[in-house]
Amino acid sequence: MTRQKIQIKKIDNTAARQVTFSKRRRGLFKKAHELSTLCDAEIALLVFSNAGKLFEYSSTSTRQVIERRNLQSERIDGLEPISTLELQLQSSTCAMLGKEIAEKTKELRQLRGEELQGLDLEELKHLEKLLEGGLNRVTQTKDELFFKEISILKRKEVELMEENQQLKEKMRNSPHVVQPTVAQQGLGQPSECNGHAWRSYSSDISLRLGLPYPN
């Protein structure tokens, strides 16, 4: 048998109304519990009977849900509606900014040597002045960097010379350093290599004068 549809209206019989309220309330709370479990929703239900008795259901805390609802309501109420005039002003500003961006983009491309078709003589002269000014600024910045690097290198050179001089003074004043003698500096008797050269020179002279060969 198919269930008959019940007409949705107030039940006149008090006892029947009480029974229907009890059944429908339990069914409503059951559906709220299923919705909360299946969809991970935060739900709170408050039901007052005809006699003023309170029945409530909450998936977490009724007070917490109510506070969250009030906070959400305050956020919505705090948002001021945008008027038609403000919307038109915003649209006009966006259009102006878009036009300015397009003009600046075109100017940048022209500075790169692109999209020069259609420019008259005055516009080309203006573009040439812009390029000359930019080139002068680039050259000036480059020269400043060069001078800065040169100054740094000169300062490093002076520091290295000072460190070298200090090392020389330490070596002179150190008692463990043996000073070279005059013979070691090449000012005294010839070394073994120099002696060989001297004997060769003497033999050549002896042969020319008919003298005996020196030992």
MODELLER restraints for C-alpha pairs under 7 A, 6 or more apart:
rsr = mdl.restraints
at = mdl.atoms
rsr.add(forms.Gaussian(group=physical.xy_distance, feature=features.Distance(at['CA:11:A'], at['CA:17:A']), mean=5.46, stdev=0.5))
rsr.add(forms.Gaussian(group=physical.xy_distance, feature=features.Distance(at['CA:29:A'], at['CA:57:A']), mean=6.53, stdev=0.5))
rsr.add(forms.Gaussian(group=physical.xy_distance, feature=features.Distance(at['CA:32:A'], at['CA:43:A']), mean=6.96, stdev=0.5))
rsr.add(forms.Gaussian(group=physical.xy_distance, feature=features.Distance(at['CA:33:A'], at['CA:59:A']), mean=6.97, stdev=0.5))
rsr.add(forms.Gaussian(group=physical.xy_distance, feature=features.Distance(at['CA:35:A'], at['CA:41:A']), mean=6.79, stdev=0.5))
rsr.add(forms.Gaussian(group=physical.xy_distance, feature=features.Distance(at['CA:36:A'], at['CA:42:A']), mean=6.18, stdev=0.5))
rsr.add(forms.Gaussian(group=physical.xy_distance, feature=features.Distance(at['CA:36:A'], at['CA:43:A']), mean=6.47, stdev=0.5))
rsr.add(forms.Gaussian(group=physical.xy_distance, feature=features.Distance(at['CA:36:A'], at['CA:59:A']), mean=6.55, stdev=0.5))
rsr.add(forms.Gaussian(group=physical.xy_distance, feature=features.Distance(at['CA:42:A'], at['CA:59:A']), mean=5.88, stdev=0.5))
rsr.add(forms.Gaussian(group=physical.xy_distance, feature=features.Distance(at['CA:42:A'], at['CA:60:A']), mean=6.85, stdev=0.5))
rsr.add(forms.Gaussian(group=physical.xy_distance, feature=features.Distance(at['CA:43:A'], at['CA:58:A']), mean=5.57, stdev=0.5))
rsr.add(forms.Gaussian(group=physical.xy_distance, feature=features.Distance(at['CA:43:A'], at['CA:59:A']), mean=5.44, stdev=0.5))
rsr.add(forms.Gaussian(group=physical.xy_distance, feature=features.Distance(at['CA:44:A'], at['CA:57:A']), mean=5.60, stdev=0.5))
rsr.add(forms.Gaussian(group=physical.xy_distance, feature=features.Distance(at['CA:44:A'], at['CA:58:A']), mean=4.10, stdev=0.5))
rsr.add(forms.Gaussian(group=physical.xy_distance, feature=features.Distance(at['CA:44:A'], at['CA:59:A']), mean=6.47, stdev=0.5))
rsr.add(forms.Gaussian(group=physical.xy_distance, feature=features.Distance(at['CA:44:A'], at['CA:62:A']), mean=5.48, stdev=0.5))
rsr.add(forms.Gaussian(group=physical.xy_distance, feature=features.Distance(at['CA:44:A'], at['CA:65:A']), mean=6.39, stdev=0.5))
rsr.add(forms.Gaussian(group=physical.xy_distance, feature=features.Distance(at['CA:45:A'], at['CA:56:A']), mean=5.31, stdev=0.5))
rsr.add(forms.Gaussian(group=physical.xy_distance, feature=features.Distance(at['CA:45:A'], at['CA:57:A']), mean=4.99, stdev=0.5))
rsr.add(forms.Gaussian(group=physical.xy_distance, feature=features.Distance(at['CA:45:A'], at['CA:58:A']), mean=6.22, stdev=0.5))
rsr.add(forms.Gaussian(group=physical.xy_distance, feature=features.Distance(at['CA:46:A'], at['CA:55:A']), mean=6.00, stdev=0.5))
rsr.add(forms.Gaussian(group=physical.xy_distance, feature=features.Distance(at['CA:46:A'], at['CA:56:A']), mean=4.53, stdev=0.5))
rsr.add(forms.Gaussian(group=physical.xy_distance, feature=features.Distance(at['CA:46:A'], at['CA:57:A']), mean=6.76, stdev=0.5))
rsr.add(forms.Gaussian(group=physical.xy_distance, feature=features.Distance(at['CA:47:A'], at['CA:54:A']), mean=5.77, stdev=0.5))
rsr.add(forms.Gaussian(group=physical.xy_distance, feature=features.Distance(at['CA:47:A'], at['CA:55:A']), mean=4.98, stdev=0.5))
rsr.add(forms.Gaussian(group=physical.xy_distance, feature=features.Distance(at['CA:47:A'], at['CA:56:A']), mean=5.99, stdev=0.5))
rsr.add(forms.Gaussian(group=physical.xy_distance, feature=features.Distance(at['CA:48:A'], at['CA:54:A']), mean=4.58, stdev=0.5))
rsr.add(forms.Gaussian(group=physical.xy_distance, feature=features.Distance(at['CA:48:A'], at['CA:55:A']), mean=6.15, stdev=0.5))
rsr.add(forms.Gaussian(group=physical.xy_distance, feature=features.Distance(at['CA:109:A'], at['CA:115:A']), mean=6.69, stdev=0.5))
rsr.add(forms.Gaussian(group=physical.xy_distance, feature=features.Distance(at['CA:110:A'], at['CA:116:A']), mean=6.07, stdev=0.5))
rsr.add(forms.Gaussian(group=physical.xy_distance, feature=features.Distance(at['CA:111:A'], at['CA:131:A']), mean=6.87, stdev=0.5))
rsr.add(forms.Gaussian(group=physical.xy_distance, feature=features.Distance(at['CA:171:A'], at['CA:177:A']), mean=6.65, stdev=0.5))
rsr.add(forms.Gaussian(group=physical.xy_distance, feature=features.Distance(at['CA:182:A'], at['CA:188:A']), mean=6.12, stdev=0.5))
rsr.add(forms.Gaussian(group=physical.xy_distance, feature=features.Distance(at['CA:183:A'], at['CA:189:A']), mean=6.25, stdev=0.5))
rsr.add(forms.Gaussian(group=physical.xy_distance, feature=features.Distance(at['CA:203:A'], at['CA:213:A']), mean=5.83, stdev=0.5))
rsr.add(forms.Gaussian(group=physical.xy_distance, feature=features.Distance(at['CA:203:A'], at['CA:214:A']), mean=6.49, stdev=0.5))
rsr.add(forms.Gaussian(group=physical.xy_distance, feature=features.Distance(at['CA:206:A'], at['CA:212:A']), mean=6.31, stdev=0.5))
rsr.add(forms.Gaussian(group=physical.xy_distance, feature=features.Distance(at['CA:206:A'], at['CA:213:A']), mean=6.08, stdev=0.5))
